Amino acid sequence: MAIIITDECINCGACEPECPNNAIYEGAVDWKFSDGTSLQGNIVSTSGFETDADESQEPVSDEVYYIVTDKCTECKGFHDEPQCAAVCPVDCCIPDEDHEETEEELLAKKDFLHS
């Protein structure tokens, strides 16, 4: 499953530079599929979302740092554990039970993002 950042986040920013997929953004900041990935042009994400990889998307949260589910691979293929959770001083990076994915699905997402 993907990781989410709960509203207990203290906005310290420790998680953001640790993400190998550039899936973590500061609250109220727009995001793009192309940020930190090899995606270009028109894409269809692994969840079926169609867009231009360089098109700005609405922030998931206006208050705290957030993780883009379509870019989160739980660090599979990069690290043994989610790095955001490993560095979070308040343990607010937790599994997103609404977005469960198998290890194979997470690795396929990694390959999609970094082909």
N, C-alpha and C positions, 0 to 999 in steps of 0.2 A: 504494500500500500504506500501511497505517497505520505509525506510528512506535512503537518500543518504547524503553524505558530499560533499559540493561544493568546488570548487577550491579557495574559499575565506578562507578556513581553515588556521589557523595560527599555526597548529601543537602543540597546547598547551597540548593535551592529556587528557583534562578534561572528555571527553566522554567515553574513553575506559573502565575505571573501573566501570562505571555506567551500562554497558550493561549486563543484566541477561543471555544473550545467548552467550556471548563472540563473538559477531558478528563484533566487531570493532577492526581494526588492524592498526598499524602504517604503513605509506607508505613504500613500498618496502619490507615488511615483508610477508613471506609465511603464509598461514592459513590452518587450518584443520577443518573438520566437528566435530572431536572429542574434540577440544578445548572447554572446559567449558560446554560440553553436555554429555549425556549418550550414544551417538552413538558409536558403535564398529563394526568392520568387514565391509563386503560389504553392502552398503546402496544404496537406490534410494531416492534422496531428493524429497521434495514436488513439485519441478519444473521438476522432471524427470531425474536429473543428477545422473549417476551411478558412484560410486567410492568406494574406501576403506576409511572409516572414518578417519583413521590415515595417509592417504596419503597427503603430502604437496601439496597445490594448489598455483598457481601463484597469486601474489598480484593484486588486482583490480586497485590500483594506486601506482605509484612509487614516487609521490610527496607529497601527504597529507594523513592523516588518511582516512580510507575507511570502509564501511560497507558491509559485505557479505549478499547479498539479500536473499540467501537460509537459512540464520540463523537469519534474522531480523524479529521479530514479533511485532514491534512497542511497545514492552514491554507489550503486551496484556497478561493477566493472571498473571502479576507481579505488574504493576503500572497502574495508570490512564492515563498517558501520556508518550510518548517516553522520557526516561531519558537523552539521548544524547542531544536532543533539549533543554531540560530544563536547562542543565548546560553549554551549548555552549555560550561563551562570544561574539561570532560574528554572531550568528544565521545562521550558515552554515549547520546545520542538518535539512533537509527539506524533505517533502514527495517526493518519487520517482514516478512520474506520469507514468513511463514506466513499473512499477510493482505494479499495483493496486490489492489489495486482500481484501476480505470481512473480517469482524471480525471473522466469523466462520473459514475461511481459516487460519487466523493468529493464532487462538487458536489451530487448528489442527497441525499447524507447531510447536507451542510450545510443544504440546504433543509428536510429533515426535522427537523433539530434547531432550526432558527430560522424556522419558518413563521409 
